Every structure is written in C-alpha cells, then in structure tokens.
Amino acid sequence: MGRPPSSNPKQNDIKVRVDDQTHERLQKYCEANGITKAEAIRKAIVEMLDK
C-alpha cells in the first residue's frame, strides 16, 4: 500500500539556482509558515500569474 493518488499530480520538475541570501530567506519563510520550499515556490508562481 502506498500513498493514495493525488487529484492534482505534480509531474513537471523545475530546477532553479538561487543565491545564498535568497535561499536563506526562503528557508526562514518556510520554517515560519510550516511549508516546504516546493510549496512556497508553487504558491509564489500562482500569485505572480494570477496578477
């Protein structure tokens, strides 16, 4: 038995490089909000595209 299928599977992988300062800020944001870096980045992309 594994994880149940997702209703919105994430099949596309994106790799991006960031500088140390950006990475540290992202890490702190994620820790403060209890989310993963991937979740934070997905949220930022959606917010940017919805403008």
PyMOL commands that place a pseudoatom at each C-alpha (Angstrom):
pseudoatom trace, name=CA, resn=MET, resi=1, chain=A, elem=C, hetatm=0, pos=[0.000, 0.000, 0.000]
pseudoatom trace, name=CA, resn=GLY, resi=2, chain=A, elem=C, hetatm=0, pos=[1.293, 3.376, -0.958]
pseudoatom trace, name=CA, resn=ARG, resi=3, chain=A, elem=C, hetatm=0, pos=[0.138, 6.924, -0.956]
pseudoatom trace, name=CA, resn=PRO, resi=4, chain=A, elem=C, hetatm=0, pos=[-3.353, 7.482, -2.426]
pseudoatom trace, name=CA, resn=PRO, resi=5, chain=A, elem=C, hetatm=0, pos=[-3.421, 9.069, -5.891]
pseudoatom trace, name=CA, resn=SER, resi=6, chain=A, elem=C, hetatm=0, pos=[-3.439, 12.875, -5.945]
pseudoatom trace, name=CA, resn=SER, resi=7, chain=A, elem=C, hetatm=0, pos=[-6.304, 14.737, -7.569]
pseudoatom trace, name=CA, resn=ASN, resi=8, chain=A, elem=C, hetatm=0, pos=[-3.715, 17.178, -8.952]
pseudoatom trace, name=CA, resn=PRO, resi=9, chain=A, elem=C, hetatm=0, pos=[-0.439, 15.282, -9.525]
pseudoatom trace, name=CA, resn=LYS, resi=10, chain=A, elem=C, hetatm=0, pos=[2.741, 17.320, -9.861]
pseudoatom trace, name=CA, resn=GLN, resi=11, chain=A, elem=C, hetatm=0, pos=[4.588, 15.707, -12.763]
pseudoatom trace, name=CA, resn=ASN, resi=12, chain=A, elem=C, hetatm=0, pos=[6.689, 18.617, -14.012]
pseudoatom trace, name=CA, resn=ASP, resi=13, chain=A, elem=C, hetatm=0, pos=[10.070, 19.265, -12.423]
pseudoatom trace, name=CA, resn=ILE, resi=14, chain=A, elem=C, hetatm=0, pos=[11.733, 22.694, -12.490]
pseudoatom trace, name=CA, resn=LYS, resi=15, chain=A, elem=C, hetatm=0, pos=[15.267, 23.317, -11.252]
pseudoatom trace, name=CA, resn=VAL, resi=16, chain=A, elem=C, hetatm=0, pos=[16.386, 26.830, -10.381]
pseudoatom trace, name=CA, resn=ARG, resi=17, chain=A, elem=C, hetatm=0, pos=[19.517, 28.246, -8.824]
pseudoatom trace, name=CA, resn=VAL, resi=18, chain=A, elem=C, hetatm=0, pos=[19.353, 30.989, -6.208]
pseudoatom trace, name=CA, resn=ASP, resi=19, chain=A, elem=C, hetatm=0, pos=[21.992, 32.907, -4.307]
pseudoatom trace, name=CA, resn=ASP, resi=20, chain=A, elem=C, hetatm=0, pos=[22.685, 32.240, -0.623]
pseudoatom trace, name=CA, resn=GLN, resi=21, chain=A, elem=C, hetatm=0, pos=[20.666, 35.230, 0.589]
pseudoatom trace, name=CA, resn=THR, resi=22, chain=A, elem=C, hetatm=0, pos=[17.553, 34.213, -1.375]
pseudoatom trace, name=CA, resn=HIS, resi=23, chain=A, elem=C, hetatm=0, pos=[17.866, 30.623, -0.196]
pseudoatom trace, name=CA, resn=GLU, resi=24, chain=A, elem=C, hetatm=0, pos=[18.182, 31.717, 3.431]
pseudoatom trace, name=CA, resn=ARG, resi=25, chain=A, elem=C, hetatm=0, pos=[15.134, 33.993, 3.128]
pseudoatom trace, name=CA, resn=LEU, resi=26, chain=A, elem=C, hetatm=0, pos=[13.129, 31.187, 1.536]
pseudoatom trace, name=CA, resn=GLN, resi=27, chain=A, elem=C, hetatm=0, pos=[14.210, 28.758, 4.258]
pseudoatom trace, name=CA, resn=LYS, resi=28, chain=A, elem=C, hetatm=0, pos=[13.135, 31.177, 7.013]
pseudoatom trace, name=CA, resn=TYR, resi=29, chain=A, elem=C, hetatm=0, pos=[9.801, 31.845, 5.281]
pseudoatom trace, name=CA, resn=CYS, resi=30, chain=A, elem=C, hetatm=0, pos=[9.109, 28.128, 5.025]
pseudoatom trace, name=CA, resn=GLU, resi=31, chain=A, elem=C, hetatm=0, pos=[10.009, 27.468, 8.652]
pseudoatom trace, name=CA, resn=ALA, resi=32, chain=A, elem=C, hetatm=0, pos=[7.825, 30.361, 9.833]
pseudoatom trace, name=CA, resn=ASN, resi=33, chain=A, elem=C, hetatm=0, pos=[4.865, 29.170, 7.748]
pseudoatom trace, name=CA, resn=GLY, resi=34, chain=A, elem=C, hetatm=0, pos=[5.312, 25.421, 8.198]
pseudoatom trace, name=CA, resn=ILE, resi=35, chain=A, elem=C, hetatm=0, pos=[5.565, 24.660, 4.479]
pseudoatom trace, name=CA, resn=THR, resi=36, chain=A, elem=C, hetatm=0, pos=[8.148, 23.124, 2.178]
pseudoatom trace, name=CA, resn=LYS, resi=37, chain=A, elem=C, hetatm=0, pos=[10.260, 25.110, -0.251]
pseudoatom trace, name=CA, resn=ALA, resi=38, chain=A, elem=C, hetatm=0, pos=[8.361, 23.490, -3.122]
pseudoatom trace, name=CA, resn=GLU, resi=39, chain=A, elem=C, hetatm=0, pos=[5.026, 24.590, -1.658]
pseudoatom trace, name=CA, resn=ALA, resi=40, chain=A, elem=C, hetatm=0, pos=[6.284, 28.159, -1.182]
pseudoatom trace, name=CA, resn=ILE, resi=41, chain=A, elem=C, hetatm=0, pos=[7.605, 28.334, -4.729]
pseudoatom trace, name=CA, resn=ARG, resi=42, chain=A, elem=C, hetatm=0, pos=[4.368, 26.922, -6.195]
pseudoatom trace, name=CA, resn=LYS, resi=43, chain=A, elem=C, hetatm=0, pos=[2.388, 29.486, -4.184]
pseudoatom trace, name=CA, resn=ALA, resi=44, chain=A, elem=C, hetatm=0, pos=[4.612, 32.343, -5.416]
pseudoatom trace, name=CA, resn=ILE, resi=45, chain=A, elem=C, hetatm=0, pos=[4.236, 31.231, -9.047]
pseudoatom trace, name=CA, resn=VAL, resi=46, chain=A, elem=C, hetatm=0, pos=[0.434, 31.077, -8.768]
pseudoatom trace, name=CA, resn=GLU, resi=47, chain=A, elem=C, hetatm=0, pos=[0.277, 34.504, -7.099]
pseudoatom trace, name=CA, resn=MET, resi=48, chain=A, elem=C, hetatm=0, pos=[2.504, 36.007, -9.783]
pseudoatom trace, name=CA, resn=LEU, resi=49, chain=A, elem=C, hetatm=0, pos=[0.480, 34.509, -12.641]
pseudoatom trace, name=CA, resn=ASP, resi=50, chain=A, elem=C, hetatm=0, pos=[-2.861, 35.497, -11.119]
pseudoatom trace, name=CA, resn=LYS, resi=51, chain=A, elem=C, hetatm=0, pos=[-1.964, 39.225, -11.091]
for i in range(1, 51): cmd.bond("trace and resi %d" % i, "trace and resi %d" % (i + 1))
show_as sticks, trace
zoom trace
